[in-house]
Amino acid sequence: MAETPRLNGAIRALEQGQPAFVTFTPPEIGAAQAINAAPYDAAVFEMEHNPYEIRLLRDCMQYMLDRAQILKSGTLAPAVTPMVRIPPNGGEQSQWIAKQVLDIGVYGIVWPHVSTVEDARNAVAACRYPRPPGAAYFEPAGQRGDAPRTAARYWGLSQQEYYRRADVWPLNPQGEVLVVIMCEEVRAIRNLPRMLKEVPGIGVVLIGEGDLSQDMGHPRQYDHPTVAAAIDEALDICKQHNVPCGHPHVDSGNVEGLLKKGFRWLMPAPTQSFGALEKGRKTAGRG
């Protein structure tokens, strides 16, 4: 049987050595439809600072299914890959929320406030099914409960195919689930080298500039030398460990500079910054 093509568009871009262009969006059907028509690699439904409404998330994901696009593309891969930022901080170990959003078919989770090795391990473990200790890619041992029916149907796979593909990338090269951890505190950057060394399965490190600047006593002063130095430090750590680093505040004025610095996960705003998306794709040679 022919290998199923890569389903997660953000992973596809990163595997090809390209930056991934992603956006945060509120869980609103109209916004989901509009973003699905734009050339993003993925969309992250924002449910940390918006109410956590699993049914609304499910409806948004259903409205992103475009039968004409699927027929034209000849692949089960969605045009824009749906992901979600969940409410709990990384250290709260609320694995039931990760289980619920994965079970309706999201392809990745953004975890806020991941600041320790334990937080990072929890994030990865919550996105993986358990397996025997002798199995490949065993660590971190999975904690996700078994209820694949809805997600497998959304992905267009049999349940056994879904089990094979619903693992974290790049730990499992066939995995389609992306674990994004957010570094939003000084201690997170201090602990980042250990997190990336000791916890396989972290797909992207996203710098939470807002909370980081708050933690440093310079709220939203992203150009303050102390804040800028911390951001650069996190970026350098990610480069040393070959893990993509993300920037959450991208516009047409800074996108070229961020690409030159080496950020590989760029998040323009969904409605205000289509210019940044277009300029960023052109700068990256993606048309």
Secondary structure by P-SEA (a helix, b strand, c coil): ccccccccaaaaaaaacbbbbbbbbcccaaaaaaaaaccccbbbcccccccccaaaaaaaaaaaccaaaaaaaccccccbbbbbbcccccccccaaaaaaaaaacccbbbbcccccaaaaaaaaaaacccccccccccccccccccccaaaaaaacccaaaaaaccccccccccccbbbbbbbccaaaaaaaaaaaaccccccbbbbaaaaaaaaaccccccccaaaaaaaaaaaaaaaaacbbbbbcccccccaaaaaaacccbbbccccccaaaaaaaaaaaccc
